[in-house]
Every structure is written in C-alpha cells, then in structure tokens.
Amino acid sequence: MKFPESAGSFRGSDGFPEADMAAGADQAISEERRRHELKTLHAAI
C-alpha cells in the first residue's frame, strides 16, 4: 500500500473548503496508516 507524501496534494481539489478537507483527509490517512502498521506488525511476529 502506498501513502501520499503530503495530504495537501489533493486537498480542496474537488471543491470542498481546504480546512474541512484537511481534517477529514488527515484523519482518514492516519487511520489507514495505523491499520497498515498493525498488519505489518502482526506479519512480523
């Protein structure tokens, strides 16, 4: 799985205010990262 280097690259691109997008996008990305890290940890054990 690949993560974007910066969430800023897609913020506001579909017409939403950047501040609203920022909160949602950052939360979604951090949740995906956490899930990915958990899978990686379980695979390593």
PDB file of N, CA, C and O in Angstrom, chain B, residues numbered from 101:
ATOM      1  N   MET B 101       0.848  -1.198   0.000  1.00  0.00           N
ATOM      2  CA  MET B 101       0.000   0.000   0.000  1.00  0.00           C
ATOM      3  C   MET B 101       0.883   1.248   0.000  1.00  0.00           C
ATOM      4  O   MET B 101       1.900   1.307   0.691  1.00  0.00           O
ATOM      5  N   LYS B 102       0.478   2.227  -0.776  1.00  0.00           N
ATOM      6  CA  LYS B 102       1.260   3.470  -0.858  1.00  0.00           C
ATOM      7  C   LYS B 102       0.508   4.614  -0.206  1.00  0.00           C
ATOM      8  O   LYS B 102      -0.708   4.736  -0.352  1.00  0.00           O
ATOM      9  N   PHE B 103       1.234   5.442   0.507  1.00  0.00           N
ATOM     10  CA  PHE B 103       0.639   6.625   1.122  1.00  0.00           C
ATOM     11  C   PHE B 103       1.171   7.863   0.425  1.00  0.00           C
ATOM     12  O   PHE B 103       2.355   7.922   0.093  1.00  0.00           O
ATOM     13  N   PRO B 104       0.321   8.850   0.199  1.00  0.00           N
ATOM     14  CA  PRO B 104       0.811  10.089  -0.410  1.00  0.00           C
ATOM     15  C   PRO B 104       1.821  10.774   0.510  1.00  0.00           C
ATOM     16  O   PRO B 104       1.683  10.741   1.732  1.00  0.00           O
ATOM     17  N   GLU B 105       2.826  11.386  -0.086  1.00  0.00           N
ATOM     18  CA  GLU B 105       3.833  12.095   0.703  1.00  0.00           C
ATOM     19  C   GLU B 105       3.179  13.207   1.513  1.00  0.00           C
ATOM     20  O   GLU B 105       3.524  13.433   2.672  1.00  0.00           O
ATOM     21  N   SER B 106       2.234  13.895   0.887  1.00  0.00           N
ATOM     22  CA  SER B 106       1.576  15.013   1.557  1.00  0.00           C
ATOM     23  C   SER B 106       0.101  15.020   1.217  1.00  0.00           C
ATOM     24  O   SER B 106      -0.274  14.968   0.045  1.00  0.00           O
ATOM     25  N   ALA B 107      -0.733  15.084   2.234  1.00  0.00           N
ATOM     26  CA  ALA B 107      -2.174  15.123   2.001  1.00  0.00           C
ATOM     27  C   ALA B 107      -2.558  16.401   1.259  1.00  0.00           C
ATOM     28  O   ALA B 107      -3.609  16.451   0.619  1.00  0.00           O
ATOM     29  N   GLY B 108      -1.726  17.425   1.335  1.00  0.00           N
ATOM     30  CA  GLY B 108      -2.027  18.709   0.717  1.00  0.00           C
ATOM     31  C   GLY B 108      -2.201  18.626  -0.791  1.00  0.00           C
ATOM     32  O   GLY B 108      -2.819  19.506  -1.391  1.00  0.00           O
ATOM     33  N   SER B 109      -1.664  17.577  -1.414  1.00  0.00           N
ATOM     34  CA  SER B 109      -1.737  17.498  -2.868  1.00  0.00           C
ATOM     35  C   SER B 109      -3.161  17.333  -3.368  1.00  0.00           C
ATOM     36  O   SER B 109      -3.468  17.760  -4.481  1.00  0.00           O
ATOM     37  N   PHE B 110      -4.047  16.724  -2.575  1.00  0.00           N
ATOM     38  CA  PHE B 110      -5.425  16.565  -3.043  1.00  0.00           C
ATOM     39  C   PHE B 110      -6.438  17.386  -2.266  1.00  0.00           C
ATOM     40  O   PHE B 110      -7.632  17.313  -2.559  1.00  0.00           O
ATOM     41  N   ARG B 111      -6.007  18.153  -1.300  1.00  0.00           N
ATOM     42  CA  ARG B 111      -6.945  18.961  -0.519  1.00  0.00           C
ATOM     43  C   ARG B 111      -7.594  20.041  -1.363  1.00  0.00           C
ATOM     44  O   ARG B 111      -6.924  20.758  -2.107  1.00  0.00           O
ATOM     45  N   GLY B 112      -8.893  20.144  -1.237  1.00  0.00           N
ATOM     46  CA  GLY B 112      -9.595  21.231  -1.899  1.00  0.00           C
ATOM     47  C   GLY B 112      -9.743  21.050  -3.402  1.00  0.00           C
ATOM     48  O   GLY B 112     -10.302  21.919  -4.070  1.00  0.00           O
ATOM     49  N   SER B 113      -9.252  19.933  -3.951  1.00  0.00           N
ATOM     50  CA  SER B 113      -9.275  19.777  -5.403  1.00  0.00           C
ATOM     51  C   SER B 113     -10.672  19.523  -5.935  1.00  0.00           C
ATOM     52  O   SER B 113     -10.937  19.796  -7.105  1.00  0.00           O
ATOM     53  N   ASP B 114     -11.583  19.003  -5.100  1.00  0.00           N
ATOM     54  CA  ASP B 114     -12.932  18.721  -5.592  1.00  0.00           C
ATOM     55  C   ASP B 114     -13.959  19.724  -5.076  1.00  0.00           C
ATOM     56  O   ASP B 114     -15.145  19.406  -4.984  1.00  0.00           O
ATOM     57  N   GLY B 115     -13.512  20.931  -4.738  1.00  0.00           N
ATOM     58  CA  GLY B 115     -14.450  21.991  -4.427  1.00  0.00           C
ATOM     59  C   GLY B 115     -14.774  22.170  -2.959  1.00  0.00           C
ATOM     60  O   GLY B 115     -15.485  23.110  -2.604  1.00  0.00           O
ATOM     61  N   PHE B 116     -14.278  21.304  -2.095  1.00  0.00           N
ATOM     62  CA  PHE B 116     -14.522  21.480  -0.668  1.00  0.00           C
ATOM     63  C   PHE B 116     -13.540  22.491  -0.099  1.00  0.00           C
ATOM     64  O   PHE B 116     -12.414  22.598  -0.587  1.00  0.00           O
ATOM     65  N   PRO B 117     -13.944  23.233   0.920  1.00  0.00           N
ATOM     66  CA  PRO B 117     -13.003  24.147   1.580  1.00  0.00           C
ATOM     67  C   PRO B 117     -11.814  23.367   2.135  1.00  0.00           C
ATOM     68  O   PRO B 117     -11.982  22.278   2.684  1.00  0.00           O
ATOM     69  N   GLU B 118     -10.623  23.920   1.993  1.00  0.00           N
ATOM     70  CA  GLU B 118      -9.430  23.183   2.400  1.00  0.00           C
ATOM     71  C   GLU B 118      -9.457  22.796   3.870  1.00  0.00           C
ATOM     72  O   GLU B 118      -9.026  21.700   4.227  1.00  0.00           O
ATOM     73  N   ALA B 119      -9.958  23.681   4.727  1.00  0.00           N
ATOM     74  CA  ALA B 119      -9.947  23.371   6.162  1.00  0.00           C
ATOM     75  C   ALA B 119     -10.794  22.132   6.456  1.00  0.00           C
ATOM     76  O   ALA B 119     -10.387  21.268   7.234  1.00  0.00           O
ATOM     77  N   ASP B 120     -11.971  22.048   5.834  1.00  0.00           N
ATOM     78  CA  ASP B 120     -12.828  20.882   6.058  1.00  0.00           C
ATOM     79  C   ASP B 120     -12.176  19.619   5.515  1.00  0.00           C
ATOM     80  O   ASP B 120     -12.178  18.576   6.169  1.00  0.00           O
ATOM     81  N   MET B 121     -11.620  19.722   4.320  1.00  0.00           N
ATOM     82  CA  MET B 121     -10.960  18.577   3.713  1.00  0.00           C
ATOM     83  C   MET B 121      -9.776  18.133   4.556  1.00  0.00           C
ATOM     84  O   MET B 121      -9.546  16.937   4.734  1.00  0.00           O
ATOM     85  N   ALA B 122      -9.024  19.100   5.076  1.00  0.00           N
ATOM     86  CA  ALA B 122      -7.816  18.777   5.825  1.00  0.00           C
ATOM     87  C   ALA B 122      -8.135  17.884   7.009  1.00  0.00           C
ATOM     88  O   ALA B 122      -7.467  16.872   7.224  1.00  0.00           O
ATOM     89  N   ALA B 123      -9.147  18.248   7.775  1.00  0.00           N
ATOM     90  CA  ALA B 123      -9.480  17.467   8.964  1.00  0.00           C
ATOM     91  C   ALA B 123      -9.870  16.044   8.576  1.00  0.00           C
ATOM     92  O   ALA B 123      -9.369  15.084   9.162  1.00  0.00           O
ATOM     93  N   GLY B 124     -10.753  15.899   7.600  1.00  0.00           N
ATOM     94  CA  GLY B 124     -11.206  14.574   7.190  1.00  0.00           C
ATOM     95  C   GLY B 124     -10.098  13.752   6.555  1.00  0.00           C
ATOM     96  O   GLY B 124      -9.950  12.565   6.848  1.00  0.00           O
ATOM     97  N   ALA B 125      -9.321  14.385   5.685  1.00  0.00           N
ATOM     98  CA  ALA B 125      -8.281  13.658   4.968  1.00  0.00           C
ATOM     99  C   ALA B 125      -7.188  13.197   5.923  1.00  0.00           C
ATOM    100  O   ALA B 125      -6.741  12.052   5.849  1.00  0.00           O
ATOM    101  N   ASP B 126      -6.757  14.076   6.814  1.00  0.00           N
ATOM    102  CA  ASP B 126      -5.706  13.696   7.755  1.00  0.00           C
ATOM    103  C   ASP B 126      -6.164  12.548   8.635  1.00  0.00           C
ATOM    104  O   ASP B 126      -5.389  11.636   8.923  1.00  0.00           O
ATOM    105  N   GLN B 127      -7.419  12.586   9.063  1.00  0.00           N
ATOM    106  CA  GLN B 127      -7.925  11.524   9.922  1.00  0.00           C
ATOM    107  C   GLN B 127      -7.969  10.207   9.157  1.00  0.00           C
ATOM    108  O   GLN B 127      -7.559   9.171   9.681  1.00  0.00           O
ATOM    109  N   ALA B 128      -8.458  10.239   7.934  1.00  0.00           N
ATOM    110  CA  ALA B 128      -8.555   9.019   7.134  1.00  0.00           C
ATOM    111  C   ALA B 128      -7.170   8.439   6.876  1.00  0.00           C
ATOM    112  O   ALA B 128      -6.975   7.227   6.964  1.00  0.00           O
ATOM    113  N   ILE B 129      -6.214   9.298   6.559  1.00  0.00           N
ATOM    114  CA  ILE B 129      -4.867   8.822   6.261  1.00  0.00           C
ATOM    115  C   ILE B 129      -4.234   8.212   7.502  1.00  0.00           C
ATOM    116  O   ILE B 129      -3.601   7.160   7.418  1.00  0.00           O
ATOM    117  N   SER B 130      -4.398   8.862   8.660  1.00  0.00           N
ATOM    118  CA  SER B 130      -3.784   8.313   9.866  1.00  0.00           C
ATOM    119  C   SER B 130      -4.428   6.980  10.237  1.00  0.00           C
ATOM    120  O   SER B 130      -3.739   6.086  10.729  1.00  0.00           O
ATOM    121  N   GLU B 131      -5.733   6.827  10.011  1.00  0.00           N
ATOM    122  CA  GLU B 131      -6.385   5.548  10.298  1.00  0.00           C
ATOM    123  C   GLU B 131      -5.857   4.461   9.368  1.00  0.00           C
ATOM    124  O   GLU B 131      -5.597   3.343   9.810  1.00  0.00           O
ATOM    125  N   GLU B 132      -5.698   4.776   8.090  1.00  0.00           N
ATOM    126  CA  GLU B 132      -5.156   3.800   7.142  1.00  0.00           C
ATOM    127  C   GLU B 132      -3.734   3.425   7.531  1.00  0.00           C
ATOM    128  O   GLU B 132      -3.372   2.250   7.487  1.00  0.00           O
ATOM    129  N   ARG B 133      -2.923   4.410   7.912  1.00  0.00           N
ATOM    130  CA  ARG B 133      -1.545   4.132   8.322  1.00  0.00           C
ATOM    131  C   ARG B 133      -1.521   3.199   9.517  1.00  0.00           C
ATOM    132  O   ARG B 133      -0.753   2.239   9.556  1.00  0.00           O
ATOM    133  N   ARG B 134      -2.389   3.498  10.511  1.00  0.00           N
ATOM    134  CA  ARG B 134      -2.420   2.682  11.726  1.00  0.00           C
ATOM    135  C   ARG B 134      -2.789   1.244  11.371  1.00  0.00           C
ATOM    136  O   ARG B 134      -2.171   0.298  11.861  1.00  0.00           O
ATOM    137  N   ARG B 135      -3.806   1.085  10.511  1.00  0.00           N
ATOM    138  CA  ARG B 135      -4.229  -0.255  10.108  1.00  0.00           C
ATOM    139  C   ARG B 135      -3.086  -0.981   9.410  1.00  0.00           C
ATOM    140  O   ARG B 135      -2.824  -2.153   9.681  1.00  0.00           O
ATOM    141  N   HIS B 136      -2.407  -0.272   8.508  1.00  0.00           N
ATOM    142  CA  HIS B 136      -1.302  -0.855   7.755  1.00  0.00           C
ATOM    143  C   HIS B 136      -0.166  -1.254   8.703  1.00  0.00           C
ATOM    144  O   HIS B 136       0.414  -2.330   8.558  1.00  0.00           O
ATOM    145  N   GLU B 137       0.151  -0.389   9.670  1.00  0.00           N
ATOM    146  CA  GLU B 137       1.225  -0.696  10.616  1.00  0.00           C
ATOM    147  C   GLU B 137       0.865  -1.901  11.470  1.00  0.00           C
ATOM    148  O   GLU B 137       1.726  -2.734  11.753  1.00  0.00           O
ATOM    149  N   LEU B 138      -0.396  -2.007  11.886  1.00  0.00           N
ATOM    150  CA  LEU B 138      -0.818  -3.161  12.674  1.00  0.00           C
ATOM    151  C   LEU B 138      -0.652  -4.441  11.870  1.00  0.00           C
ATOM    152  O   LEU B 138      -0.151  -5.438  12.390  1.00  0.00           O
ATOM    153  N   LYS B 139      -1.067  -4.426  10.607  1.00  0.00           N
ATOM    154  CA  LYS B 139      -0.916  -5.613   9.757  1.00  0.00           C
ATOM    155  C   LYS B 139       0.557  -5.974   9.630  1.00  0.00           C
ATOM    156  O   LYS B 139       0.922  -7.147   9.707  1.00  0.00           O
ATOM    157  N   THR B 140       1.398  -4.967   9.435  1.00  0.00           N
ATOM    158  CA  THR B 140       2.833  -5.210   9.285  1.00  0.00           C
ATOM    159  C   THR B 140       3.410  -5.811  10.558  1.00  0.00           C
ATOM    160  O   THR B 140       4.222  -6.734  10.503  1.00  0.00           O
ATOM    161  N   LEU B 141       2.989  -5.286  11.708  1.00  0.00           N
ATOM    162  CA  LEU B 141       3.459  -5.822  12.983  1.00  0.00           C
ATOM    163  C   LEU B 141       3.048  -7.277  13.147  1.00  0.00           C
ATOM    164  O   LEU B 141       3.869  -8.119  13.513  1.00  0.00           O
ATOM    165  N   HIS B 142       1.782  -7.576  12.879  1.00  0.00           N
ATOM    166  CA  HIS B 142       1.299  -8.947  13.043  1.00  0.00           C
ATOM    167  C   HIS B 142       2.028  -9.888  12.094  1.00  0.00           C
ATOM    168  O   HIS B 142       2.317 -11.030  12.454  1.00  0.00           O
ATOM    169  N   ALA B 143       2.325  -9.424  10.891  1.00  0.00           N
ATOM    170  CA  ALA B 143       3.031 -10.262   9.928  1.00  0.00           C
ATOM    171  C   ALA B 143       4.455 -10.539  10.396  1.00  0.00           C
ATOM    172  O   ALA B 143       4.997 -11.614  10.138  1.00  0.00           O
ATOM    173  N   ALA B 144       5.062  -9.576  11.083  1.00  0.00           N
ATOM    174  CA  ALA B 144       6.452  -9.721  11.515  1.00  0.00           C
ATOM    175  C   ALA B 144       6.593 -10.660  12.705  1.00  0.00           C
ATOM    176  O   ALA B 144       7.649 -11.259  12.908  1.00  0.00           O
ATOM    177  N   ILE B 145       5.528 -10.789  13.492  1.00  0.00           N
ATOM    178  CA  ILE B 145       5.626 -11.592  14.717  1.00  0.00           C
ATOM    179  C   ILE B 145       5.595 -13.076  14.398  1.00  0.00           C
ATOM    180  O   ILE B 145       5.668 -13.904  15.306  1.00  0.00           O
TER     181      ILE B 145
END
